[in-house]
Amino acid sequence: MKKIALVEDDKPIRLMYKMKLEKAGYKVFVAENGLEGYKMVERNLPDLILLDIKMPIMNGDEMLKKVRETTWGSTMKVIILTNLSKDESPSILKLLNINRYIVKAHFTPNEIVEIVEDVLA
């Protein structure tokens, strides 16, 4: 069973994606900010991180920079899942080797699951 780390500060969105991904057969770990997300990813070493950008305590780009600096996280698959357009996103994301950049408002939850399946294939 593939493992997914879902780092999202909005509780209803976090719970909805967790439910959809578990229904699709994934083991899902959740965190509500980047610091909690980093610790969760380090502990569980998921196959994929679904990562929001704008969060309290530590933003997603800061978390991903820390993940990429480790041996265990340097090649981990990452999908940015945010409501920021690419133009609004932190420029450092271009250097952090992300697999997909998704604006939440442009995709249904089922489409997000399909994208996850494609990235993990």
C-alpha positions as CSV (number, residue, x, y, z in Angstrom):
1,M,0.0,0.0,0.0
2,K,1.5,3.3,-1.1
3,K,1.8,6.0,1.6
4,I,0.8,9.7,1.1
5,A,1.6,12.6,3.4
6,L,-1.1,15.3,3.1
7,V,0.0,18.6,4.5
8,E,-3.0,21.0,4.5
9,D,-4.1,23.6,7.1
10,D,-7.8,23.7,6.1
11,K,-9.4,21.0,8.1
12,P,-12.5,20.3,5.8
13,I,-10.2,20.1,2.7
14,R,-7.7,17.9,4.6
15,L,-10.4,15.5,5.7
16,M,-12.0,15.4,2.3
17,Y,-8.8,14.5,0.5
18,K,-7.8,12.0,3.2
19,M,-11.1,10.2,2.7
20,K,-10.9,10.2,-1.1
21,L,-7.3,8.9,-1.1
22,E,-8.0,6.2,1.5
23,K,-11.0,5.1,-0.6
24,A,-8.6,4.8,-3.6
25,G,-6.4,2.5,-1.5
26,Y,-3.7,4.7,-0.1
27,K,-2.4,5.0,3.5
28,V,-2.7,8.7,4.3
29,F,-0.9,10.6,7.0
30,V,-2.1,14.2,7.7
31,A,-0.6,17.3,9.1
32,E,-1.9,20.9,9.4
33,N,1.3,22.9,9.0
34,G,4.7,22.6,7.6
35,L,6.5,21.9,10.8
36,E,4.1,19.1,11.7
37,G,4.3,17.9,8.1
38,Y,8.1,17.8,8.1
39,K,8.2,15.6,11.2
40,M,5.4,13.4,9.9
41,V,7.3,12.9,6.5
42,E,10.5,12.1,8.3
43,R,8.8,9.6,10.5
44,N,6.7,7.8,7.8
45,L,8.8,8.3,4.6
46,P,5.8,8.4,2.3
47,D,5.8,7.7,-1.4
48,L,4.3,11.1,-2.1
49,I,3.7,14.4,-0.4
50,L,0.6,16.5,-1.2
51,L,1.6,19.9,0.0
52,D,-0.2,23.2,0.5
53,I,1.9,26.4,0.4
54,K,0.2,28.9,2.6
55,M,0.1,27.5,6.1
56,P,0.7,28.6,9.7
57,I,4.0,27.9,11.6
58,M,5.9,26.8,8.4
59,N,4.9,27.3,4.8
60,G,4.9,24.5,2.3
61,D,7.9,25.9,0.4
62,E,9.9,26.1,3.6
63,M,9.0,22.6,4.5
64,L,9.9,21.2,1.1
65,K,13.3,23.0,1.2
66,K,14.0,21.2,4.5
67,V,12.8,17.8,3.0
68,R,15.0,18.3,-0.1
69,E,18.1,18.9,2.1
70,T,17.8,15.4,3.6
71,T,19.0,12.1,2.0
72,W,15.6,10.5,2.5
73,G,13.7,13.4,1.0
74,S,15.9,14.5,-1.8
75,T,14.0,12.5,-4.5
76,M,10.6,12.1,-2.8
77,K,7.6,12.8,-5.1
78,V,5.8,16.0,-4.4
79,I,2.5,17.5,-5.6
80,I,1.9,21.1,-4.7
81,L,-1.8,21.4,-3.9
82,T,-2.7,25.1,-3.4
83,N,-5.0,27.9,-4.3
84,L,-2.1,30.1,-5.3
85,S,-1.5,30.5,-9.1
86,K,1.9,29.6,-10.3
87,D,2.7,33.3,-10.7
88,E,1.9,33.9,-7.0
89,S,3.9,30.9,-5.8
90,P,7.3,31.3,-4.1
91,S,10.0,31.3,-6.8
92,I,12.1,28.7,-4.8
93,L,9.6,26.0,-5.8
94,K,11.1,26.0,-9.3
95,L,14.3,24.7,-7.7
96,L,12.8,22.1,-5.4
97,N,11.9,19.4,-8.0
98,I,8.2,19.1,-7.7
99,N,6.2,16.6,-9.8
100,R,3.0,18.6,-10.3
101,Y,1.6,22.0,-9.4
102,I,-2.1,21.9,-8.9
103,V,-4.5,24.8,-8.2
104,K,-7.2,23.2,-6.0
105,A,-10.0,25.3,-7.4
106,H,-9.3,24.0,-10.9
107,F,-9.7,20.3,-10.2
108,T,-12.3,18.0,-8.5
109,P,-11.2,15.7,-5.7
110,N,-11.6,12.8,-8.1
111,E,-9.3,14.4,-10.6
112,I,-6.7,15.0,-7.8
113,V,-6.8,11.2,-7.0
114,E,-6.2,10.5,-10.7
115,I,-3.2,12.9,-10.8
116,V,-1.8,11.2,-7.6
117,E,-2.2,7.8,-9.3
118,D,-0.4,9.1,-12.4
119,V,2.5,10.5,-10.4
120,L,2.9,7.3,-8.4
121,A,2.6,5.0,-11.5
